[in-house]
Amino acid sequence: MTGMPESETPKMNAFRLGLRWFVVLLYLIAGIFHLALPGPFLTITPTWVPFPQRVIFLTGLCELAGALGLLLPSLRKAAGLALALYAIAVFPANINHAMLDMGLSHPVLGWWYHILRFALQPLIVWAALFASAWINWPFPRNQGAVTR
């Protein structure tokens, strides 16, 4: 038994595994930073978010839990969906960050960073869903599939 879905080619399985580890590392690092250095995250949290210190702490825990969940086959799909929804939920903070930064007389990061960050957000959502096998898109199904 290979552990991969029947519709999955060995190449696609290797890509999914590599992407899964990338997403795990991304969220582990983000979670650690949210817990260890919350200051920068607090500065970009929209003012309408209640109890921002607690929210930042909880987001760090969510990132760590999601990353670890991706490693456990029994939790992988739930973790992938949760991380995808999380990436959507924090998008207002990214918008707020861009507005705050670009409102400065000398922006710290500039439009190029923020435009790139906005463009990558759907990719982050996709990566969480693909890494957890929620979706196979854009790869075709059953092309050179492994059969058991």
WOVEN-V207957 format. One line per field, one symbol per residue. phi: phi as a letter, one per 40 degrees, with the letter a starting at -180 (. if undefined). burial: + if it has 9 or more other ideal C-beta (glycine too) atoms within 8 Angstrom, else -. Layout:
# WOVEN-V207957
phi->???
burial->???
This chain:
# WOVEN-V207957
phi->.cgbddcbcdcccccccccdcccdcdccccccccccbcdccccbcdccccfdcccccccccccccccccccbdcbdccccccccccccccddccccdccccccccbdcbgcdccccccccdccccddcccccgcbbdbcccgcgccbb
burial->-------++--++--+--++-+++++++-++++++--+--++-++------+--+++-++++++++++++-+--+++-++++++-+++-++-++-+++-+++-------+---+--++--+--+++++++++++-+--------++--
